[in-house]
Amino acid sequence: MTKFLLLTGIICFTFLFSANASVSDTVIVSSPDSVSEVVASEMNDTVVKTAMGHHTVDLAKNAGFSIQSLFRGFLGILVLILIAYVFSENKNAISWKVVLIGLIIQLLLAIGVLQVPFVQVFFEFIGKLFVKVLDFTRIGTDFLFGSFLDTSKYGYIFAFQILPTIIFFSALTSVLFYLGLIQKIVYGLAWLMSKAMKLSGAESLSVAGNIFLGQTESPLMIKAYLPQMNKSEMFLVMVGGMATVAGGVLAAYIGFLGGDDPVQRILFAKHLLTASVMAAPGAIIISKILVPQTEDINKDIEISMDKIGSNILDAMSNGTAEGLKLAANVGAMLLVFFAFIAMINFTFSKIGDWTTLNLIVENATNGQYAKFDLQFILGYGLAPLMWLIGVPAADITHVGQLLGEKIIASEFVGYESLATFKANGTLFYSKSIIMATYMLCGFANFASIGIQIGGIGGLAPNKRKFLSKYGMKALLAGTLASLLSATMVGMILG
């Protein structure tokens, strides 16, 4: 543990001299009374305020690196690593060098996206490509559903606005995979991670692939290696899937959070892409603490071409079919989980007389929560952890609620709530919105345990028992990896 304290101290010391106080982001925060644009650019010199219902919140203190943000970030990183350390299977075998390298990679990515102009330009360019995909999707969706896309007439209909994006992006990904473009990017990232963090070729391929592909699609690239993988390698395959999201749903989240505003779409595209990339080293860090590598590894990197399609039309057809299944699964999952949440809250309201308790909750939370329900339990249960990772105190309960909804339901449920909070001005700080965007960007939820047992277990039947045994630990690891990214971003935002 002494080594770890020394290493994290070096990271923070290095960051102290490398970060500056300028942040260049735009977040729309609206309330029932008004819609205000919060611009965090050179905010040490500019005071920006936004109306939040009946009072005004000064957001100037939201931006700029400070000693306080350094301390909060250091504390958050220390707590998250400590949680992983406590649950480690072999504390003596942990490679703190790998942990340090992973933390530095995550931190450099965060600093680059938030502080370095040419890195910002690169991620914004990729983000614009994702936004353009949303525009293409809208053309196809408009052909099928016509005026149902007119939000002024029918309002925001999730099934029409978001789910078609998943289908088109899945088909596009399949075509790009057939053309060999994704493989080249994944191979390059895998090679870098294999050299920098001492990973086997197969596990580095899987975790690199998870940046673009889903938790059951990425393992297809290493199908031949799965049955022979050791415990640490297999666990990283699981955690990589939990800590990241597929490109199809990533595009959907951009549309979800950005709405029809092109500036907002590019902003959230940049952050969501960064979150997915940062999650890869984060997954390695947490995975190698929980289940350290103790055996010899094979560093060969070879991508399987199974299920790629016989030609470009076949690849497009396969991708469309897979996207349709994913979209239908997402829609059904959201229906069920929102119904379950409503059922649980209804049960709370019918067990005894909750009138007095509801009044206590409303008064104690200054109106943030009007009654004792699941959202209140999740929010206040996870609020201490949110404070530790650097979320502003005024927002810790609502951001804690988002994390709880993600874990018990899905990240889609969490992002739906975040979009609602953003539209209603529920969150007081733009920093909270950005941190929540990183925190929710991952498949770490209870349903994913079953998905991995079925998906990865189908590729390697001899690993089904392992997948079942380590499912909860992978869920913990995926959650911690996403929280690491959010903590670092919050530390830089100030």
C-alpha positions, 0 to 999 in steps of 0.5 A: 500500500505504501507503493500505491500511495507514493505512485498516486502522489507522483501522479497528482504532483505531476498533474499539479504542474501540467494543468491550467485553469481554463476549461472550454465546454458549453452545457445547456442548463434549463429550468421551467422558467428559462433556458440559459447557456452556461459557458465555461471558458476562461471562467476565472475572469468571467462570472456566468450565472444561470436562472434555476427556478426561483434562485440564481446559481453562480457557476464561475466557481465551476471551472478551473483547476484548484488545490481543492479539486486536486485534493477531492480528485486524489481522495476519490482515486484513492477511495476507488483504488482502495475499494478494489484493493479490499476485494482483491483476490491476491493483494501481494500479486498486484502490479502497482506499475500497471496501476500507475501506467493506467492512471497516467493514461486515463489522466492524460486523456482527460487533460487532453480532452479538457485542456489541450486544443489539438486533442479537443479538435480531434475528439470533436471531429470524431464527435461530428462524424457521430452527429452526422450519423444521427442525421443520416439515421433521421432520414431513414427514420423520417421515411418510416415514421413521417410526422411522428418525428415532429416533436412540436406535434407529438413530443419526444418519442423515445422509440422513434428518436433513439432506437433507430440510431442503434439499428443504423449504427450497428449496420454501419459498424458491421460494414466498417468491420468488413472493410477492415477499418475497425480492425486496424484501429483496434489492432493499434490500440491493442498493441499499445496496451499490450506493450504499455500494460503487460497484457496478453494479446487476446485480452488487449484485443478484447478491451480495445475492441470494447471501445467500439463494440459491445460486450458480446461482439468484442469477444468474437475477435478473440473467440479462438483464445477464450477457452484457454484464457487464464483467470485474470485474462478472462476477468478483464474480458468481462470487465472491459465489457462492463466498463464500456459501451457499444458504438450504437448506443453511444450514438443514441446517447449523443442524441439523447443528451444533445437533443436537436441542438448541434452544439450540444450534440458535438459537446456530448459526443466528445465527452462520451467518446472520451469516456469510452476510451478512458474506460479501457485503461480504467478497466485494466487498472481495476481488473488487475487489482481485483484479479492480478495476473500471476501466470505466463501470457501469450502476447500474439495479436490475431483478430478473428474474422468470424461472422464478418459476412461474405460481402458488403451487403451480407455484412450490412444485413448481419449488422442490421439484424443485430442492431434490430435485436439490440434496439428491441432488447433496449426498448423492452428492458426500459419498459420493464425496468421503468415499470418495476421502479413504478411498482416498487414506489407504489409498494412503498406508498401503500405500506403504512401511512407515509404522509409524515415520512414524506414530509420529513423527506421533503423538508430534510432534502429542501424539496429535492425529493418529495417523498420516500421512494426508490430514487430517494434511497438510491440518491442518499445511499450513494451520496457519500461516494459521490462526494468522495469522487468530487461531485459538488455537494449540492448535486451529490444525491441526484448524481448518486441516484443516477448511479443507482439507476444505472446499476440496478436497471441500465445506463439507458435509464440513468441517461434518461434521468440525466437528460430530464435533470438537464432539461429541468435544471435539477442539477446545479452545476455543469460539472455534475452533468459532465461527471455524470456523463462519464460515470454512466458510460458503461454496461455495468448493471445486473442485466449485463451479468446474464448477457455475458454468461449467455454471450461469452459463455456461448463462445466458450462453454467451458467458461460458463462457471467462471462467468457466473462466479465472477459476474458480481465482481465484474459488475463492481469493477466496471462501475469503479472503472467508470467512476475513475474516469468521472473522478479525473474529469471532475478534478480537472474541471475544478 
